[in-house]
Each structure stands twice: as structure tokens, then as C-alpha cells.
Amino acid sequence: MKTTFLPFYISRVIIFSLFFFGSMGFNFIAAAWALGCFGFSVLYLHSGWFIVDKNRPFTPLRRDQFALEVQRKSVITAVVTGLLFHFLQINFPGIISHYSFLDVNVIGLGVAVYFLTQFYQFLRPRLTSTSV
């Protein structure tokens, strides 16, 4: 970790700690969530996926055209997936009761699909351009 981004690191630790410990209580699960989200923010900062503006120490990440396109695709995928699972839960409750792994929180599913799609879209150019 670079010391030039120390205000970013400190602000993210404070934000994630307040959010998770405030909503989940002071326990190991909240600490794990806070640590995981802090890790993702460090990944976003140092991955090269975003433009880093060093003149803004607390919010250095900026999106270029590629990052905006990735965000758009990820949002569309997450919303469609959430709507389809909500439709499944409302119209086919027998399937949900028979297959308990399908009984998921639709918002949590949408968030997970958003980030997985986003990671895939950011990593796809690197995966397809590997030289043999």
C-alpha cells in the first residue's frame, strides 16, 4: 500500500467499520465484512481498472469510458437477474420450497451478480489477450 493514498485507506476503514459494526453489531462477521470490503476498495484502487486522481485524496477513483461501459453492463445484468429471480419466487413458490438453494435474497443476489459481472468484464481483456 502506498502512503500517498493514506487518506483514502483511513476513510474507507472508517466508513466500512461504521457501516458494518453499526448495522451488525461488534462481532467477527461484521469485522470480516468490513475487512473484505476494504480489500475490494484497495483492489479497485491498485488494479488499473480506474483512473486515479491524486489531487483528490479521499475519492481518487475516476471512471473512463471502458469503466462506464463495464458498469452499465453489470447493472443491466444484475437488474435482469434480480427481476427473474423475483418473478420465479412469486409465480413458482413450489420450486422454491422444493429446491431450498433457490430461496435467496433478491437484492443480495443482484449485488453479487453486479460485482461478479464487473470483475469478469474488467478481467476479460486480460484473459483474452494472453500470448502463448
Short mmCIF file of the C-alpha atoms (twelve columns), coordinates in Angstrom:
data_MODEL
# 
_entry.id   MODEL 
# 
loop_
_atom_site.group_PDB 
_atom_site.id 
_atom_site.type_symbol 
_atom_site.label_atom_id 
_atom_site.label_alt_id 
_atom_site.label_comp_id 
_atom_site.label_asym_id 
_atom_site.label_seq_id 
_atom_site.Cartn_x 
_atom_site.Cartn_y 
_atom_site.Cartn_z 
_atom_site.pdbx_PDB_model_num 
ATOM 1   C CA . MET A 1   0.000   0.000   0.000   1 
ATOM 2   C CA . LYS A 2   1.269   3.442   -0.903  1 
ATOM 3   C CA . THR A 3   1.368   6.210   1.680   1 
ATOM 4   C CA . THR A 4   0.115   8.732   -0.899  1 
ATOM 5   C CA . PHE A 5   -3.278  7.082   -0.590  1 
ATOM 6   C CA . LEU A 6   -3.313  7.056   3.207   1 
ATOM 7   C CA . PRO A 7   -6.364  9.402   3.441   1 
ATOM 8   C CA . PHE A 8   -8.263  7.020   1.131   1 
ATOM 9   C CA . TYR A 9   -7.328  3.990   3.251   1 
ATOM 10  C CA . ILE A 10  -8.252  5.675   6.515   1 
ATOM 11  C CA . SER A 11  -11.570 6.968   5.160   1 
ATOM 12  C CA . ARG A 12  -12.527 3.525   3.854   1 
ATOM 13  C CA . VAL A 13  -11.661 1.831   7.149   1 
ATOM 14  C CA . ILE A 14  -13.834 4.364   8.994   1 
ATOM 15  C CA . ILE A 15  -16.739 4.107   6.528   1 
ATOM 16  C CA . PHE A 16  -16.810 0.301   6.405   1 
ATOM 17  C CA . SER A 17  -16.297 -0.063  10.153  1 
ATOM 18  C CA . LEU A 18  -19.111 2.344   10.969  1 
ATOM 19  C CA . PHE A 19  -21.454 0.714   8.495   1 
ATOM 20  C CA . PHE A 20  -20.873 -2.936  9.352   1 
ATOM 21  C CA . PHE A 21  -20.337 -2.601  13.104  1 
ATOM 22  C CA . GLY A 22  -23.271 -0.196  13.302  1 
ATOM 23  C CA . SER A 23  -25.637 -2.461  11.408  1 
ATOM 24  C CA . MET A 24  -24.435 -5.899  12.524  1 
ATOM 25  C CA . GLY A 25  -23.016 -5.213  15.968  1 
ATOM 26  C CA . PHE A 26  -19.445 -5.626  17.127  1 
ATOM 27  C CA . ASN A 27  -18.695 -9.209  16.141  1 
ATOM 28  C CA . PHE A 28  -16.435 -11.309 13.938  1 
ATOM 29  C CA . ILE A 29  -18.830 -11.395 10.978  1 
ATOM 30  C CA . ALA A 30  -19.037 -7.593  10.844  1 
ATOM 31  C CA . ALA A 31  -15.240 -7.381  11.039  1 
ATOM 32  C CA . ALA A 32  -14.907 -9.891  8.199   1 
ATOM 33  C CA . TRP A 33  -17.330 -7.937  6.022   1 
ATOM 34  C CA . ALA A 34  -15.543 -4.655  6.778   1 
ATOM 35  C CA . LEU A 35  -12.161 -6.208  6.007   1 
ATOM 36  C CA . GLY A 36  -13.464 -7.765  2.788   1 
ATOM 37  C CA . CYS A 37  -14.955 -4.501  1.547   1 
ATOM 38  C CA . PHE A 38  -11.762 -2.657  2.442   1 
ATOM 39  C CA . GLY A 39  -9.852  -5.254  0.422   1 
ATOM 40  C CA . PHE A 40  -12.100 -4.667  -2.579  1 
ATOM 41  C CA . SER A 41  -11.589 -0.907  -2.328  1 
ATOM 42  C CA . VAL A 42  -7.816  -1.428  -2.299  1 
ATOM 43  C CA . LEU A 43  -8.198  -3.774  -5.287  1 
ATOM 44  C CA . TYR A 44  -10.149 -1.119  -7.187  1 
ATOM 45  C CA . LEU A 45  -7.514  1.496   -6.381  1 
ATOM 46  C CA . HIS A 46  -4.493  -0.528  -7.477  1 
ATOM 47  C CA . SER A 47  -5.921  -2.737  -10.236 1 
ATOM 48  C CA . GLY A 48  -5.570  -0.214  -13.059 1 
ATOM 49  C CA . TRP A 49  -9.275  -0.547  -13.873 1 
ATOM 50  C CA . PHE A 50  -9.962  3.089   -12.980 1 
ATOM 51  C CA . ILE A 51  -8.217  6.408   -13.459 1 
ATOM 52  C CA . VAL A 52  -6.581  7.519   -10.188 1 
ATOM 53  C CA . ASP A 53  -6.708  11.264  -9.486  1 
ATOM 54  C CA . LYS A 54  -4.072  12.028  -6.840  1 
ATOM 55  C CA . ASN A 55  -5.441  15.552  -6.366  1 
ATOM 56  C CA . ARG A 56  -8.486  14.107  -4.581  1 
ATOM 57  C CA . PRO A 57  -7.081  12.150  -1.637  1 
ATOM 58  C CA . PHE A 58  -10.413 10.850  -0.270  1 
ATOM 59  C CA . THR A 59  -12.067 9.979   -3.619  1 
ATOM 60  C CA . PRO A 60  -9.255  9.284   -6.121  1 
ATOM 61  C CA . LEU A 61  -11.070 6.817   -8.391  1 
ATOM 62  C CA . ARG A 62  -12.479 8.099   -11.690 1 
ATOM 63  C CA . ARG A 63  -14.171 6.103   -14.427 1 
ATOM 64  C CA . ASP A 64  -13.048 6.255   -18.033 1 
ATOM 65  C CA . GLN A 65  -15.218 5.183   -20.972 1 
ATOM 66  C CA . PHE A 66  -14.337 1.491   -20.556 1 
ATOM 67  C CA . ALA A 67  -15.220 1.539   -16.845 1 
ATOM 68  C CA . LEU A 68  -18.545 3.268   -17.571 1 
ATOM 69  C CA . GLU A 69  -19.390 0.587   -20.151 1 
ATOM 70  C CA . VAL A 70  -18.494 -2.169  -17.675 1 
ATOM 71  C CA . GLN A 71  -20.688 -0.531  -15.037 1 
ATOM 72  C CA . ARG A 72  -23.608 -0.253  -17.471 1 
ATOM 73  C CA . LYS A 73  -23.399 -3.922  -18.468 1 
ATOM 74  C CA . SER A 74  -23.078 -5.022  -14.850 1 
ATOM 75  C CA . VAL A 75  -26.100 -3.015  -13.730 1 
ATOM 76  C CA . ILE A 76  -28.237 -4.389  -16.562 1 
ATOM 77  C CA . THR A 77  -27.200 -7.966  -15.768 1 
ATOM 78  C CA . ALA A 78  -27.839 -7.534  -12.035 1 
ATOM 79  C CA . VAL A 79  -31.270 -5.951  -12.506 1 
ATOM 80  C CA . VAL A 80  -32.409 -8.592  -15.015 1 
ATOM 81  C CA . THR A 81  -31.170 -11.409 -12.771 1 
ATOM 82  C CA . GLY A 82  -32.913 -9.904  -9.750  1 
ATOM 83  C CA . LEU A 83  -36.161 -9.456  -11.655 1 
ATOM 84  C CA . LEU A 84  -36.067 -13.016 -12.987 1 
ATOM 85  C CA . PHE A 85  -35.491 -14.488 -9.536  1 
ATOM 86  C CA . HIS A 86  -38.219 -12.293 -8.063  1 
ATOM 87  C CA . PHE A 87  -40.573 -13.499 -10.810 1 
ATOM 88  C CA . LEU A 88  -39.561 -17.096 -10.010 1 
ATOM 89  C CA . GLN A 89  -40.185 -16.625 -6.289  1 
ATOM 90  C CA . ILE A 90  -43.590 -15.013 -6.787  1 
ATOM 91  C CA . ASN A 91  -45.008 -17.221 -9.539  1 
ATOM 92  C CA . PHE A 92  -43.473 -20.600 -8.712  1 
ATOM 93  C CA . PRO A 93  -43.322 -20.962 -4.918  1 
ATOM 94  C CA . GLY A 94  -43.346 -24.764 -5.240  1 
ATOM 95  C CA . ILE A 95  -39.964 -24.707 -6.954  1 
ATOM 96  C CA . ILE A 96  -38.533 -22.565 -4.177  1 
ATOM 97  C CA . SER A 97  -39.852 -24.870 -1.448  1 
ATOM 98  C CA . HIS A 98  -38.552 -27.956 -3.271  1 
ATOM 99  C CA . TYR A 99  -35.120 -26.512 -4.076  1 
ATOM 100 C CA . SER A 100 -34.138 -24.587 -0.958  1 
ATOM 101 C CA . PHE A 101 -30.932 -23.201 -2.510  1 
ATOM 102 C CA . LEU A 102 -33.134 -21.028 -4.772  1 
ATOM 103 C CA . ASP A 103 -34.591 -19.214 -1.753  1 
ATOM 104 C CA . VAL A 104 -32.210 -16.265 -1.845  1 
ATOM 105 C CA . ASN A 105 -32.446 -12.586 -1.055  1 
ATOM 106 C CA . VAL A 106 -33.024 -10.925 -4.425  1 
ATOM 107 C CA . ILE A 107 -31.143 -7.754  -3.508  1 
ATOM 108 C CA . GLY A 108 -28.173 -9.741  -2.240  1 
ATOM 109 C CA . LEU A 109 -28.246 -11.786 -5.425  1 
ATOM 110 C CA . GLY A 110 -28.305 -8.613  -7.507  1 
ATOM 111 C CA . VAL A 111 -25.310 -7.162  -5.650  1 
ATOM 112 C CA . ALA A 112 -23.346 -10.406 -6.037  1 
ATOM 113 C CA . VAL A 113 -24.185 -10.637 -9.747  1 
ATOM 114 C CA . TYR A 114 -23.206 -6.977  -10.214 1 
ATOM 115 C CA . PHE A 115 -19.743 -7.424  -8.715  1 
ATOM 116 C CA . LEU A 116 -19.098 -10.804 -10.368 1 
ATOM 117 C CA . THR A 117 -20.098 -9.387  -13.748 1 
ATOM 118 C CA . GLN A 118 -17.977 -6.320  -13.136 1 
ATOM 119 C CA . PHE A 119 -14.908 -8.403  -12.243 1 
ATOM 120 C CA . TYR A 120 -15.435 -10.587 -15.295 1 
ATOM 121 C CA . GLN A 121 -15.783 -7.585  -17.615 1 
ATOM 122 C CA . PHE A 122 -12.634 -5.963  -16.214 1 
ATOM 123 C CA . LEU A 123 -10.621 -9.182  -16.396 1 
ATOM 124 C CA . ARG A 124 -11.889 -10.327 -19.807 1 
ATOM 125 C CA . PRO A 125 -9.491  -8.184  -21.890 1 
ATOM 126 C CA . ARG A 126 -6.561  -9.540  -19.882 1 
ATOM 127 C CA . LEU A 127 -7.749  -13.119 -20.220 1 
ATOM 128 C CA . THR A 128 -8.278  -12.934 -23.975 1 
ATOM 129 C CA . SER A 129 -5.005  -11.118 -24.726 1 
ATOM 130 C CA . THR A 130 -2.707  -13.687 -23.160 1 
ATOM 131 C CA . SER A 131 0.062   -14.639 -25.509 1 
ATOM 132 C CA . VAL A 132 1.281   -18.196 -25.838 1 
# 
